[in-house]
């Protein structure tokens, strides 16, 4: 048996052991809600903070190295990638909010300032 076939067999056995957990729709929905809460709450907030820090790092490099064109170019590049990352975080939160309201019919699972 090749190593690829062994890996496929192991993956199949692991997935088969989790099948009873996800066989009911209620459990599947709760698993999906928990994953969405983790992604939209903790993980996306952390990535958004990292993207903002990356953007501000680019701004600082751009301002600090006003006389050096190569360093300014790196600063511009960091700012652009920071803005792109922030755009994707905002897009993910927006799409998650629309899908949550459409599918589940309640308030989106988004980070709230207060409850």
Rosetta blueprint (number, residue, H / E / L):
1 X L
2 X L
3 X H
4 X H
5 X H
6 X H
7 X H
8 X H
9 X H
10 X H
11 X H
12 X H
13 X H
14 X H
15 X H
16 X H
17 X H
18 X H
19 X H
20 X H
21 X H
22 X H
23 X L
24 X L
25 X H
26 X H
27 X H
28 X H
29 X H
30 X H
31 X H
32 X H
33 X H
34 X H
35 X H
36 X H
37 X H
38 X H
39 X H
40 X H
41 X H
42 X H
43 X H
44 X H
45 X H
46 X H
47 X H
48 X H
49 X H
50 X H
51 X H
52 X H
53 X H
54 X H
55 X H
56 X H
57 X H
58 X H
59 X H
60 X H
61 X H
62 X H
63 X H
64 X H
65 X L
66 X L
67 X L
68 X L
69 X H
70 X H
71 X H
72 X H
73 X H
74 X H
75 X H
76 X H
77 X H
78 X H
79 X H
80 X H
81 X H
82 X H
83 X H
84 X H
85 X H
86 X H
87 X H
88 X H
89 X H
90 X H
91 X H
92 X H
93 X H
94 X H
95 X H
96 X H
97 X H
98 X H
99 X H
100 X H
101 X H
102 X H
103 X H
104 X H
105 X L
106 X L
107 X L
108 X L
109 X L
110 X L
111 X L
112 X L
113 X L
114 X L
115 X L
